[in-house]
């Protein structure tokens, strides 16, 4: 049979944009031969708000809330990413206490984000139980966020040169309590997954992403580390005070679904390790830079261009800001990690079963606020 | 190796990264050489609209030794050579820049809009894009999105 005749047999299938297991408004155009996926094309843009344009129209300090709404399950990580770039451009370094506070918040946010992923990934594979375990723990983190910022998800906690509110005794105690009880719960969740034969057989050896392909598609984050590249911006180009804390980068050589699962779980353990160290090392001092007082905030001017990269929960978040000397950025560009991670799906899904596409897209950890921006 | 004279300017940015400025004609040759030098990771493509010209900024990254290089180049006629054959990640990056900034990448086999529907008028990140003209999106019988200026036709 020639290739053209072969293609005649293929069936077109549309998944989404409202498919419950696509984690948002992802539409997949799939060509099927029986149950085998032959071609796959993601259609994105349903949540597109053009945050880059909105940021161009606003003062430097206003853009933070749009970064919250990009990756809405890990808002603190996004704020850290933007502020790394903006503070370098405007020349307003945060005081040391702020840097430690940001590390604590970014790591808690990373755990919260991975917990959402844990729950949703379980749901993808038809496991309802881990979802509740994960969300109970996540709610405790969101409670800490509410305590410091007044908001659960879109926190708007950090600002240029500082944070909205200093840590008090009660918050430190709450974070300590969370860190003490969480590892036990995490191991419970881990057992729920790894002692389940169906889970293992649906993930082991499925969706293998070789190292070279991952680099070619610019995949970063847990997905890249699961493919055997020990690359983490926190180690490669330490920002904030990540060079003063002790943690490991989990790496797996397998590159399959299970490897990505294991890497994310190990990352949560490492994050808790970082939070514990940061809480014990938290120095005294001011919680904002006096150069960026509220009344001066909208008069901040930036000139030149700055690219800052940070490790968000999904991968390498890069923010590139070009300033022309006015109070608004001339051009702001976001390197969202999930967009690049999603682009590799067409490679991963090829010649796989249609049911595995759901499992594979689950391990990418998609958040559409960030993909579409 | 591209001769030093062909690199217009080598500077260090505010963030300490190496910036290479290159002419549009020598751009592809430089990128090929950088790829051979081990820059296996095309991190980001940014187009900046300076009204009289469009500046393209490429962030390249070497995973082995964590080396970073920024390549900048200008285009006056909104056409630029594509680098998809060097890095697959350039595929969506270039589609996004075409969508948002209207830079046509020569040599890209599938240069369609990434986020907006194909019939959208204008490129939103251009400085002369008129934000007061509202466009509405609707779906045709085939299930594809299209853009229209008519509010009655939109959602």
Interface residues (C-beta under 8 A of the other chain):
Chain A: X14 X44 X45 X48 X50 X52 X53 X56 X88 X89 X215 X216 X217 X218 X229 X231 X236 X237 X304 X305 X306 X307 X308 X309 X316 X318 X320 X322 X330 X331 X333 X335 X339 X340 X343 X372
Chain B: X13 X14 X15 X17 X40 X41 X42 X43 X44 X46 X48 X49 X57 X59 X63 X66 X70 X87 X88 X89 X91 X92 X100 X114 X115 X116 X117 X124 X125 X143
